[in-house]
């Protein structure tokens, strides 16, 4: 089903569709993070990915809560965007032999994922508020705050250590 399929007739339909999109994305990310953890050689990056795996599992549970609050069964629709971001990350990581450069590539790939999620959650929060669902917006905001914090930690780690080591 495309984003503008005929079964999306209202803002509520669009909100639910985007919930399904990010639900797919979060579940897909939980399957990809273990590989990133395994490939990372920087102890800080590895630890950050491990922590974010736990957070991402929590994000899935929060989305299920929002679905229920909104009176909809949790379901996923394929998210071509996250599939593409993760596919590109796999390709790049598979081509890098130098461990430090690999860590820089993994950090960059993780940030691409975070930026996608930040965009989606920001939109969902705005739409939930427009629909009079501040309860749903509040739950989604918890996840948005965690995604932003993860992005900031990745930036700090990349700029203070990982990129420097990769460039040496």
Secondary structure as the mmCIF struct_conf table of DSSP 4:
data_model
#
loop_
_struct_conf.conf_type_id
_struct_conf.id
_struct_conf.beg_label_comp_id
_struct_conf.beg_label_asym_id
_struct_conf.beg_label_seq_id
_struct_conf.end_label_comp_id
_struct_conf.end_label_asym_id
_struct_conf.end_label_seq_id
TURN_TY1_P TURN_TY1_P1 UNK A 3 UNK A 4
TURN_TY1_P TURN_TY1_P2 UNK A 6 UNK A 7
BEND BEND1 UNK A 10 UNK A 10
HELX_RH_AL_P HELX_RH_AL_P1 UNK A 11 UNK A 39
BEND BEND2 UNK A 42 UNK A 42
HELX_RH_AL_P HELX_RH_AL_P2 UNK A 43 UNK A 69
TURN_TY1_P TURN_TY1_P3 UNK A 70 UNK A 71
HELX_RH_AL_P HELX_RH_AL_P3 UNK A 80 UNK A 95
BEND BEND3 UNK A 98 UNK A 98
HELX_RH_AL_P HELX_RH_AL_P4 UNK A 99 UNK A 130
TURN_TY1_P TURN_TY1_P4 UNK A 131 UNK A 132
HELX_RH_AL_P HELX_RH_AL_P5 UNK A 134 UNK A 157
HELX_RH_PI_P HELX_RH_PI_P1 UNK A 158 UNK A 162
HELX_RH_AL_P HELX_RH_AL_P6 UNK A 163 UNK A 167
#
